[in-house]
């Protein structure tokens, strides 16, 4: 299981390993998967590219 939280909005997202492989491929890096998960549901939109998005903080279960 991959669990990543956002240091900016305190949101936490989890995904099972099998689901991550199915959605992002077997060669995907966990860091990239985590960033995509947060970015796909990000609620911190400022309109400026360099300020938009979530800031990942990785946790181990």
C-alpha positions as CSV (number, residue, x, y, z in Angstrom):
1,X,0.0,0.0,0.0
2,X,1.2,3.5,-0.8
3,X,0.0,6.3,1.5
4,X,0.9,9.8,0.7
5,X,-0.3,13.0,2.4
6,X,-0.1,16.6,1.3
7,X,1.9,18.9,3.5
8,X,-0.1,21.8,2.2
9,X,-3.7,20.8,2.6
10,X,-3.2,17.8,5.0
11,X,-5.1,15.5,2.7
12,X,-4.1,11.8,2.7
13,X,-4.5,9.4,-0.3
14,X,-4.0,5.7,-0.3
15,X,-3.7,3.1,-3.1
16,X,-3.1,-0.6,-3.2
17,X,0.1,-1.8,-5.0
18,X,-2.0,-3.9,-7.4
19,X,-4.2,-0.9,-8.3
20,X,-1.1,1.4,-8.8
21,X,0.5,-1.2,-11.1
22,X,-2.7,-1.5,-13.1
23,X,-3.2,2.2,-13.5
24,X,0.3,3.5,-13.9
25,X,2.3,0.4,-15.1
26,X,4.8,-1.9,-13.5
27,X,7.7,0.4,-14.1
28,X,6.2,3.5,-12.6
29,X,8.1,5.1,-9.7
30,X,6.2,5.4,-6.4
31,X,7.2,9.1,-6.2
32,X,5.6,9.8,-9.5
33,X,2.5,7.7,-8.7
34,X,2.0,9.6,-5.4
35,X,2.4,13.0,-7.1
36,X,-0.2,12.1,-9.8
37,X,-2.6,10.9,-7.1
38,X,-2.4,14.1,-5.3
39,X,-2.4,16.3,-8.4
40,X,-5.5,14.5,-9.8
41,X,-7.5,15.6,-6.8
42,X,-5.7,18.8,-5.7
43,X,-7.8,21.5,-4.1
44,X,-5.0,24.1,-3.9
45,X,-5.3,25.9,-7.2
46,X,-3.9,29.4,-7.3
47,X,-3.7,29.9,-11.1
48,X,0.1,30.1,-11.0
49,X,1.8,27.0,-12.3
50,X,4.7,27.2,-9.8
51,X,2.4,27.5,-6.8
52,X,-0.3,25.0,-7.8
53,X,-0.5,21.5,-6.6
54,X,0.1,19.5,-3.5
55,X,3.3,18.9,-1.6
56,X,3.7,15.1,-1.0
57,X,4.8,13.7,2.3
58,X,5.3,9.9,2.2
59,X,4.3,7.6,5.1
60,X,4.9,3.9,5.6
61,X,2.1,1.9,7.0
